[in-house]
């Protein structure tokens, strides 16, 4: 029998967490509620009001962020010897009844990590705030590039499940503890060649307040995605193995930059001399740009087709 644990990061969710706990079905054997130095004393609240014997409350002396709380829960779940760990937020936006659906690709041996996707149904999008739709679309594009999971959407979705074998191979202490946690998790999964899949889900929006600061996202997310992209390319194409893509990327980038630079420099020089740019100069610039773009598109096609296909749990 497969043992499934649920990790619930808890910070100012006392209005919803009891409903979340009551909605978790019998397929789950252990529940870890992580009180992330909550000013409402969420841990004490759960211990006092929940009669579920599966619940264990873990506490942080200092607030570590949602990622830090989940990492603490992950470590406790590994120590408890469970096979699959599900992460559910305590604010009621995720339906615990969907846990069997979420873990089904992992149980079937088809994936190492499953995550919710609120973008699968066009009708469900009408219920999502427009700002969130736009923000998630932008974040999805960034995430596809930095993680290499080109088929994955809604990267910040916190409704996730992971197999023990994948979790054991991730350096948990290196994961970002901020709201970039989910995106960084995908990056770390790509480093170990884990198979990730989306599971359609419907988001639930009520009166709960988000603690996400837009200004922090605008600063942190672009920087972290860029760093992860460079790391992934280095690990994937130059440190671990070499392929034709390892050559296409630098050559294509160099040719594109040269073509643009040569074209602009030639135009400026010709304009300063009061004459037209020569056909030879235009040809050289055009060839550099065309070849550069073609090589970069070839690299992109290779990268898209290189998503992991065999889950770690089956290797």
N, C-alpha and C positions, 0 to 999 in steps of 0.2 A: 504493500500500500504506500502510495506517495504521500509524504508529509509536507503540508503547505503551511507556511507562516505568513502573517500579515504584519507589516510595520506601519505605524501611524505616527508621523511627526505631529507633535501637539504644541501649538502656540496660539493662545486666544481662540480656542474652538470649543469652549465649554457649552455653547448654545447648540452645538450640532453633534459632538462626538459620541454621546450616548446613543443617538439614532444610528450613527455609523456602526457602532459596535453591535447593536441589536440586529443590524441587517446582514452581518457576516454569517454565512451558512456553516453547516456541519462539516463541509469539505476542508475547512481550516482547522488545524490542530493547535496552533499557538498564535497569540496576538501580542505584539510588543508595542506599547504606547510610550513614546519618548517625549517626556516633558522637557522642552527646550528652554529651561529657565523661564517658564511662562509666568507672567505677572498675575494671571488668574489662578495659578496653582492647579493646572489641568490634571497633573498626576494625582494629587490628593482628591480632586473632584471625581476622577474615574475610580479610584480605589474605594471611595465612599459610596458611590452610587451604582457601580456596575457589579453585578453578581456573576458575571461570566468567569468561570474558573480558568479559561484559556488565557486570560489577560495578565500580562506582566508589565508593570510600570517601570520604566528606566528614566533617570533624571540627570539633567545637566546642571552644574552649578552656575555656569555662564552660558548665555545664549550663543549658539554656534551657527544658527541659520538652518534652513530646511535641509540642506545637504548634510550638515553635520549631524542632525537628528537621524536622518535616514541611514547614514554610515554606522552610527551607534546601533541602530536596529538591525542592520545587516550583520554586523559582527556577532550580536547576540543570537541571531537566527542560525548562523554558521556553527556557533558553539553548541546550539541545541540540536544540531544534526538534521535539520530539515532539508528537503530536496528542492523546494521552490519557495522563493520569497516574493510576496506581493507587497507593493507599496500603495497605500491608500491615504489620501489627505483626510484630515479630520473635520473639514469644513462642510461636508455634505454634498459637494459638487460631483462626487463619483458614487455610482450605485454599487454597493457591495454585492448585490445579486448578480453582477456581471463577472465576478471573480472566476467561476467555472469556465466561462467563455474566454476570458483573458488567458487563463493558463492552458487551455486546450491545445494550442500549437506546440507548447513545450512538452506537455504530456504525450503528444503524438510523435515526439522526436523530430519535429519540423523546424524548431527554432530554439535558441538559447535565451532569447529576451523578447518579450512581447509587450507592446505598449498600446495605449488607447489612441484612437484617431477620431477626432471630432469633425473631420472634414470629408468623411466618406459619403455622407448623404447631403445633397444640396438642400433638401427640405429642412434638415436640422440646422443648417447654417443661418436660417432666418431667425432662429431663436438666440443666436450668438451676437453679442454687441459688435457693431461694425468696426470699432477700433481694435477689438481683439482679432477679428478676421484679418484685417490688414497687417497687424503686428505679427500674427502667426504665419502669414504668407511670406513676409520678409524673413522671419527667423527660420522658416523651413528652407528657403533658398540658401541662406548662410550655412545652415546645418548640413545640407546635402553636400556642399563643397568641403566643409571641414571634417566631416566624418566618413564620406565615401558611400553612405547609405542613400543612394539616389532615389530609391523607391519609397523612402520613409517620409511621412508628412506629420505635422503637428509635433515637432521635437520637444516642446516644453510641456507636453502632456505628462502629468505626474502619476497617472494610473498605469503602473508597470508590474511586470513579473519577470523574474530571472531564475535560471537554473543554477543549482549549486556549483556545478563544474565551471560555469562562466564566472560566477561571483568569486570563486576561490582564486582565479587567475588575474583578477583586477587588483591593482594596488589601490585599495580603498582610501588610504591616507593621502593619496595624490589627487583625489577628486575634489573639485571645487565645492565649498560648503555654502555658497551663495545660491541665488535663484538660477545660476548657470549650471546647477548640478545636473539636471536632466540632459542638457546638451553635452556636457562634459562626459557624462556616462556613456553616451553614444560614441563619443570619440574613443574612450577607453575600450569599449567593446570592439571597435574597428581595429584597434591595435592588436587584440588577441584573436582577430578573425572570427568573431562570434556572428551567428546568424540572428538577425533582428527582423521582426515582422510587426505589421500594424494590425490592430484589432478594432473594427468599427465600434464606436460607442456614442451615446448621446449625452451631451453635457447638460448639467443641471445648474441653473443659476437662480439663486434666491437672494436673500438680504445680506449674505455674508460679505465681508469687506476683504479686498485683496491687500496684502501687505507688500506687494511688489511696487517698488519705486521706479517710475518710468525713467527718471534721470539716470539712475544707476544702470538700468538696462541699456540705454543709449550710449553710455560710456564703456561699460564692461563687455557687453556681448560682441560688438564688432572687434574689439581688441582680442578677446579670448578666441573667437572663431578664426581670426587671422593666424594667431599663434598655433592653434590646433591644426589648421590647414597645412602650414609649413612643416610642422612635426610629422603629420601623417604622410606627406609626400616624401620626406626624408626617410622615415622608417620603412615605408612601403616600397619605394622605388630605388633607394640607394643603399640603405643599411642591410636589409634582409635579402634582397635579391635584385638582379638587374634584368631588364626586359627592353623591348624596343621602345616602350613608353619612356624609359629612363633617358633615352637619347632624344626622343621627339620633343619632350618638354623644354630642355635648355636650348636646343637648336632652334626650335620654333619661336621661343621667346626672344632669343637673340636676333633672329632674322626679322621678326616683327618690329622690334625696337630699332634695329638698324634701318629698316625701310622707312619708318616714320621719321626718324632723325635725319636720314639722308635727304628725304623729300623736302622736309621743312628747311633744312640748311641750304639746299640747292635753290629753293624758291627765294629765300632771303638774300642769298648771294646774287642771284640773277636780278632781283628787284633793285638791289643797291647799285648794280652796274647798269641799270636801265635797259635790260634786255630780257628776253623770254628764256625760261628754263629749257635746256636742250632735250631732245627726244631721248638721248642716251641716259640723262639723269632721271627723267621720268620713268624710263623702263627699269633702271636699276632699283629705284624706290618701289615701283609696283611689284617687281619680282620678289623683293624681300618681304613685302607685306603679304602678298598672296601665299607664298610658301610658308611664311610664319603662321598665318591663320590656318592653313591646311594641316600643318603639323600639330598645332595646338588642338584643333578639332579631333584629330586622330588620337591624341593623348586622352582627350576627354572621353571619346568613345571607348577606349581601352579601360579607362577608370570606371566608367559606368558598368561595363560588362564584368568587372572584377569583384563585384560584391561576393562575400562569402556565401557558399551554398550548402556546405556540410556542417551541421551544428557540432560544437565541441563535445556535447554529451554523447555523440555517436562516434567520435574519433577514438 
